[in-house]
Amino acid sequence: MRIPRLVFEEAQATLREYDKILMIHHHDPVKLSRLARQIERTAFLDGYYFACAMHCCHLCRECRIDMGKPCHTPLNIRPCDQSFGVDVYKTARKLGLPCAPLQSKSDIPNRYAFVLIT
């Protein structure tokens, strides 16, 4: 599926509105999603009212949407970094963080999430 250009440009403009972007690294996707949401909430409570977590949704071990059922946690879903055009591989490498495609099922994945703060 191709994202319409106007939508992509709006996503890029949204990213530019933020002063700081926190990049979070974890190996477990569920823990990473929860951690990003916790940091977003803490930032909000500290007065950063437009704080926003971005991560691929891994809030549940098994996605109900993938099974054709309604989401269990629709209020907890946040935008995916990839839908905003974030090149996670390039960003992680630029910061000296590990990020490489997995070569086998035994490889430990490096997962990333972002919290935008303004």
C-alpha positions as CSV (number, residue, x, y, z in Angstrom):
1,M,0.0,0.0,0.0
2,R,1.3,3.4,-0.9
3,I,0.9,6.4,1.4
4,P,-0.4,9.5,-0.3
5,R,2.2,12.2,-0.6
6,L,0.2,14.9,1.2
7,V,-0.2,12.6,4.2
8,F,3.5,11.9,4.3
9,E,4.4,15.6,4.1
10,E,2.0,16.3,7.0
11,A,3.7,13.6,9.0
12,Q,7.1,15.1,8.3
13,A,5.8,18.6,9.2
14,T,4.5,17.1,12.5
15,L,7.9,15.7,13.4
16,R,9.5,19.1,12.8
17,E,7.2,20.7,15.4
18,Y,9.0,18.8,18.2
19,D,12.2,20.1,20.0
20,K,13.4,16.8,21.3
21,I,13.0,13.2,20.3
22,L,14.0,10.5,22.8
23,M,15.0,7.2,21.2
24,I,14.5,4.1,23.3
25,H,16.2,0.7,22.8
26,H,14.9,-2.6,24.0
27,H,15.0,-6.2,22.9
28,D,11.4,-7.1,23.9
29,P,8.8,-5.4,21.7
30,V,6.0,-5.6,24.3
31,K,8.2,-4.1,27.1
32,L,9.4,-1.4,24.6
33,S,5.8,-0.4,23.8
34,R,4.9,-0.2,27.4
35,L,8.0,1.7,28.3
36,A,7.4,4.3,25.5
37,R,3.9,4.9,26.8
38,Q,5.1,5.3,30.4
39,I,7.7,7.9,29.3
40,E,5.0,9.7,27.3
41,R,2.8,9.8,30.3
42,T,5.6,11.0,32.6
43,A,6.4,13.8,30.1
44,F,2.8,14.8,29.9
45,L,2.5,14.9,33.7
46,D,5.7,17.0,33.8
47,G,4.0,19.6,31.6
48,Y,5.0,18.4,28.1
49,Y,1.4,18.2,27.1
50,F,2.1,17.3,23.4
51,A,4.5,14.4,24.2
52,C,3.8,11.6,21.9
53,A,5.2,8.0,21.8
54,M,5.9,6.5,18.4
55,H,6.5,2.8,18.0
56,C,5.3,-0.2,16.1
57,C,2.4,-1.6,18.1
58,H,3.4,-4.6,20.2
59,L,1.1,-4.0,23.2
60,C,-0.3,-7.5,23.0
61,R,1.6,-10.7,22.5
62,E,-1.0,-11.7,19.8
63,C,-2.6,-8.9,17.7
64,R,-6.4,-9.3,17.5
65,I,-6.5,-7.1,14.4
66,D,-4.3,-9.6,12.6
67,M,-7.0,-12.2,13.6
68,G,-9.7,-10.0,12.1
69,K,-11.0,-9.0,15.6
70,P,-11.3,-5.6,17.3
71,C,-8.3,-4.2,19.1
72,H,-8.1,-4.9,22.9
73,T,-6.3,-1.6,23.5
74,P,-7.5,1.0,21.0
75,L,-6.8,4.0,23.3
76,N,-3.2,2.9,23.8
77,I,-2.2,2.6,20.1
78,R,0.3,5.2,19.0
79,P,1.6,6.1,15.5
80,C,4.2,3.9,14.0
81,D,7.6,5.6,13.5
82,Q,7.8,4.1,10.0
83,S,4.6,5.8,8.9
84,F,6.3,9.1,9.7
85,G,9.2,8.2,7.4
86,V,11.7,7.6,10.2
87,D,14.6,5.5,9.0
88,V,15.2,3.6,12.2
89,Y,18.3,1.7,10.8
90,K,20.0,5.0,9.8
91,T,19.1,6.8,13.0
92,A,20.3,4.0,15.3
93,R,23.6,3.6,13.4
94,K,24.2,7.4,13.4
95,L,23.8,7.3,17.2
96,G,26.1,4.3,17.5
97,L,23.3,2.0,18.5
98,P,23.0,-1.6,17.3
99,C,20.6,-2.1,14.4
100,A,20.9,-4.7,11.7
101,P,18.5,-7.0,9.9
102,L,18.1,-10.4,11.6
103,Q,20.0,-13.2,9.9
104,S,18.4,-16.1,11.7
105,K,15.6,-16.8,14.1
106,S,18.1,-17.1,17.0
107,D,19.3,-13.5,16.5
108,I,18.2,-11.1,19.2
109,P,16.2,-8.2,17.7
110,N,17.1,-4.6,18.5
111,R,13.8,-2.7,18.8
112,Y,13.4,1.1,19.0
113,A,10.6,3.5,20.0
114,F,10.6,7.3,20.1
115,V,9.0,9.8,22.4
116,L,8.5,13.2,20.9
117,I,8.6,16.1,23.3
118,T,8.0,19.8,22.7
